[in-house]
Amino acid sequence: MVLNLAKIRQKYKSEKIPHPVEYFESLLKNNSFNQSIKGCKKIAIAVGSRGIKDIDEFVRILVNFLNTQGFSPFIVPAMGSHGNATPEGQLQVLKKLGITEEKIKAPIISSMDVKKIGEVNFQGEKYPAYIDKTASEADGIILINRVKHHTAFYGDYESGLVKMIVIGLGNHIGATAMHSLGADGLENIMPEIARYIVQKEKILGGFCIVEDAYQDTARIYWVNINEIFKKEPEILKEAKSLAPRLPINKINLLMIKQMGKNISGTGIDTKIVGRMHSKKLEEFSDIKIDLIGISDLTDESCGNASGVGFADFITERLYKKIDMKATLTNVMTSKFFIEAKIPIVMKNDKEIIETAMDYFFGKRIKNPKIIVIKDTLHLIEMSVSESVLEEIKDRKDIEIVSELNEVKYDQEGYLLV
């Protein structure tokens, strides 16, 4: 059964800041930032688990600036239950991001201890508010996070500073309490809890990072605490407008070469592939994919395969890398149980593709629309089948890099595209 694929490149306008590290450094001289940290001594810098470009350099420069100004900065992991919900696991996640005490020249204090600071009354119900105990003992807290869409819900505050305040700094206990409320809770109750925490705790503000379609840093904003709830929705809209997407909406087979927590909170970005945590949420998407196969799990995930349940097929290679304890800890916290379901395990990519082709043949789909991508974060270059190529060949926003060629596999049966 022969499959021919062509390589294509999607064209987006680059919004990259020419020198993002230097630009970030210039923001530290901003009067708004300096007024926000005035009067502090010991400052906690909250860092999450996402694979944000240059995050290690941003953290290092921020620490250096605070040190030279006479402050005492330290790092706290703000990643909820990631890293197996253990202090050691979260240190390992930061290390994978290039953030170590040796590099940034500041202590990293990783602990699951939290302080319950009270309860939020929302529509007649009470909801607990937690914050990392170590961060709470500082004179001020600075957040650093990327702002982008969330994979589980739609709202004014999705993935960004507000979420980091409630879930990231809430550690395992706070993340569990928040996620137990489901997607509606994340959309409606999470912002109210964040407002309460901001009133009670010494959060100074945060750096919002926005990436363009090439995963380059496009925007960096310092947002002080008084502006977060007004500005984050505006920044989220901007981030969504810059995000890439698949070239067509109706796909028979999507092969994803790798998934991982450094790529998306759900391993694969659900809003890219159109598979959500509920049928109701899927109705918001115009992406329809019959079958999804995933080939590998990134090393940065440390075995956490949360989101694997959105696939139809995975390879033995991926399956053997799954740390079920780490995965279940994450999923039991989020309460999105579908994320941990194990799909059909195939020997390799070749077996997945042949199984899918046989399925399509039985459905009388003679020329299935097949796309192969690296992951759901990198959507510039990809390989497509003849039927996809025919649909997009006249589009000005797409460059055809190579002609159709018979797909090749390595000795273990994994794609060489």
Secondary structure as GFF3:
##gff-version 3
##sequence-region A 1 417
A	DSSP	beta_strand	4	10	.	.	.	ID=ss1
A	DSSP	alpha_helix	20	27	.	.	.	ID=ss2
A	DSSP	alpha_helix	31	37	.	.	.	ID=ss3
A	DSSP	beta_strand	42	47	.	.	.	ID=ss4
A	DSSP	alpha_helix	55	68	.	.	.	ID=ss5
A	DSSP	beta_strand	72	77	.	.	.	ID=ss6
A	DSSP	three_ten_helix	83	85	.	.	.	ID=ss7
A	DSSP	alpha_helix	87	96	.	.	.	ID=ss8
A	DSSP	alpha_helix	101	104	.	.	.	ID=ss9
A	DSSP	beta_strand	114	122	.	.	.	ID=ss10
A	DSSP	beta_strand	125	132	.	.	.	ID=ss11
A	DSSP	alpha_helix	133	136	.	.	.	ID=ss12
A	DSSP	beta_strand	140	146	.	.	.	ID=ss13
A	DSSP	alpha_helix	161	163	.	.	.	ID=ss14
A	DSSP	pi_helix	164	168	.	.	.	ID=ss15
A	DSSP	alpha_helix	171	179	.	.	.	ID=ss16
A	DSSP	alpha_helix	182	188	.	.	.	ID=ss17
A	DSSP	alpha_helix	190	200	.	.	.	ID=ss18
A	DSSP	beta_strand	203	211	.	.	.	ID=ss19
A	DSSP	beta_strand	217	224	.	.	.	ID=ss20
A	DSSP	alpha_helix	228	242	.	.	.	ID=ss21
A	DSSP	beta_strand	250	256	.	.	.	ID=ss22
A	DSSP	alpha_helix	270	273	.	.	.	ID=ss23
A	DSSP	alpha_helix	279	282	.	.	.	ID=ss24
A	DSSP	beta_strand	288	294	.	.	.	ID=ss25
A	DSSP	three_ten_helix	299	301	.	.	.	ID=ss26
A	DSSP	three_ten_helix	308	310	.	.	.	ID=ss27
A	DSSP	beta_strand	313	315	.	.	.	ID=ss28
A	DSSP	alpha_helix	316	321	.	.	.	ID=ss29
A	DSSP	alpha_helix	324	334	.	.	.	ID=ss30
A	DSSP	three_ten_helix	337	340	.	.	.	ID=ss31
A	DSSP	beta_strand	344	346	.	.	.	ID=ss32
A	DSSP	alpha_helix	349	362	.	.	.	ID=ss33
A	DSSP	beta_strand	370	373	.	.	.	ID=ss34
A	DSSP	beta_strand	381	385	.	.	.	ID=ss35
A	DSSP	alpha_helix	386	392	.	.	.	ID=ss36
A	DSSP	beta_strand	398	400	.	.	.	ID=ss37
A	DSSP	beta_strand	405	406	.	.	.	ID=ss38
###
